[in-house]
Amino acid sequence: MGYVNVKKNTTEVLHLCREPSIRSWSTVIALLSLGVGAAYYGSDYLIWKMCYIIAAVFIGVTTLEDWEDCIFDKKANTVTMQKWNLLQKCLNPGLEQKKVVCHSSDIIDVRVSSGEIKHGPAAGRQVMLYFISGYQLPIIESITTDDLSECNKTAGLIKTFLDIQPVDDTTNGIDPNSQSDSSDSNESFEHIQKSDIVNEENETATPTGDSDK
């Protein structure tokens, strides 16, 4: 699985999703196997064996990665980002999952940003949405260590779907002429040599003959 999967791609809707990886499912299966093995080969009472299995299931479900969705809708002019996990579905299946809804027309750029992964030595990446008001949001909260080309491919797909044009530096509040203006102002000052200051001090400190009399 790449950074995200394209679940739907039409002229009006672009649905990107990320599901638990094979590594995450493998961890769940390993924990379940450990709990079942401890219950089967153990000589404890039945109640303890049930506790082993229930604990293995609970830990496995909590370690499973989240499902995340990012849906761009041109007709509704919205971008919806939401995520949910299996534990929430099991404990409260009727609970509505939290989601973030923004105007897709406010997106001015899509870029790949680097981020830190908790308990991981390598740096991760995220595809970020930049809005005209100045804030930015990731299309999914998960940070990946996948190849940079996968993230760039996802960012390019979003730009093509939303028909986003390249952003100038002035749009981000950066004036390209600011450095040249400051250099011109520095050149406008008169440069004084150190020898000029020394000569003026010597003339001021030299006493005249009339003052001694």
N, C-alpha and C positions, 0 to 999 in steps of 0.2 A: 504494500500500500504506500502511495506517495504521501505528500503533505496533506492533501485533501482529495476526496473523490468527487467527481462531477455526477451528481444524481439526476439533474435535469438541466438541459441547456437549450432554450428556445429563444425566439426573438424578444420575448417579454419577460421570461423568468430564467434566472441562473441560480441553481440550487447546489451549493457546495456542502459537503458533510465530511466529518471525520469520525471513524468508529474505532472501538478498541482494537489494538494491534494483535498480531499472532503471539507476540511475547507476553502481552497482558493475559490473553486466554490461557496460555501455557502455564502461567503462574497460578491461575485459578485451578486448573486441573491438577497441578502438583500439590496444592494445598488440600484439595478434596481427597486426593489419593492418600496423602499423609494421614488425614483424619479417619478415613475408612480403614486404612491399614492398622492404625492404632486401636481402633475398635474391634477389628476382626481378630487380630493376633493377641490382643491384650487379655488378661485374666481378671479384669475388674468387673464390677457389677454392671448390669445392663444400663442403669441410669448414667453411669460414667461414660460408657461407650456412646450413648446418645449425645452426651455433652461434647465428646470429642468430635463427632460428626457435625453437630450444630456450630461449634466454634470454628471448624474448618470452613464450613459454608459461609459463615459471617465474615471471616477474615478474607476469604477469596472474593466475595462480592464487594467488600470495601476497597480492595486493592485494584479492582477492575477499572480501567480507564473510562472516561465519560464519552457519551455521544454528543457531538457538537454539530450545529447546523448554521449556515450563513446563506440567507435567501435574498437575492436581489429581484425586485419586482418593478419593472419599468412602468407598468400600467398604474400601479398604486403609488409609485414614486417613493418606495420604501426599501430599506435594507434591514432585515431581521436577523439577529444573532441570538441563539439560545443553546442551552446544553442541559443534559440530564444524565443520571446514572441509574444503574440497576437497583441500587439500594433504595433510592427514592421511589421508584416504581413499585417495589415490593412492600415498603412500609406504608406508603400513601399513594395508591394508584390514581386516585381521583384528584390529586393536587396538581394545579396548573404550574408548569415549569416557568421559571423566570426567563425573561427575554428582553433584549434591547432593540428598540425600533428607532431608526433615524431616516431622514430624507436622503434618498440616493442622489438627488440633484445637488446636494451640498458637498459631495465628494469631489475634491479637486485633484487628488493624486493617490496612487497606490504604490507602495514601496516595500522592499524587504528590509526588515530591521533586525538587528542582533539582540539577543537577550541571554540572561544567565539561567541555567537549569539548576534547580536545587539538588544537592547531593550528586552533582555530576561534574566531571572535569572539563568537558567540552562546552563550547559556547553554542547556543541554539539560535534559531531564526524564527521570525514571525512575519506574516504579510499584514501590513498596517494600512488602514484607510485614513487618509488625511482630509479633514473637513475644512470648509471655507472659514468657519468661525475660529479655527485654531487648534481644536482638540483632535485627537487621533484614537482609533480603536483597532484592535486586531480582529481579523475575520473569525478566528477561533482563539481561545485562551491558551491552548496547548502550545508549548514551544518545542520545535522539532530539531533534530540533528540531521535531517535528511540533506541530500545534496542541494547546493544552492540553485542549481538549474531547475529543480522541482518547484521551489518557491518563486523563482522568476517566471516560470511558466504559468503558475497560478495568478501572479500579479498581472501578467500580460493578458490573460484570459479575462480578468475583471476589467482592465482598461479597455479592451476591445468591446466588451459587452456594453459598458457604460459610455463608450465613445469619449474617453478622457484625453484631452490634448496635453502635450508637454507643458509643465508649469515653469514660468520664469522665476528668477530669484526675487524680483520685485514683488511677486505675489505672496511670497513668504515673509515679506517685511524686510528684505535685504536690499539695500540700495547699492548697485555696483559702482556708482560714482562717489561713494562716501570716502573710499581710500584715496582717490585722486584729489578730492577736495581738501582732505586733511594735509596731503603732501604739498598742495599749492599754498595753503595757509602757512605751513612751516617755512617755505621758501620766501614768503613775503617779509619775514623778519630779517633785520640786518644782522649779519654775523660779525661779532666783535672778536678780534684776535687778542690773545693773552698779552702780547707785547705792548699793545695799545694801553691796556690797563696798567701795566707796570710803569710805563713812561709817565702817565698822568699822576701816579702816586709819587714818583720821584720829584716831579716839578712842584707838587704841593708841599713836600717835606723839606725842600731846599730853603734855608734861611737867607734873607737879604742882608746887605751891609747896613742899611739905614735902621733896621730894627735892632741891631746890636748897640748902636750908639744911643 
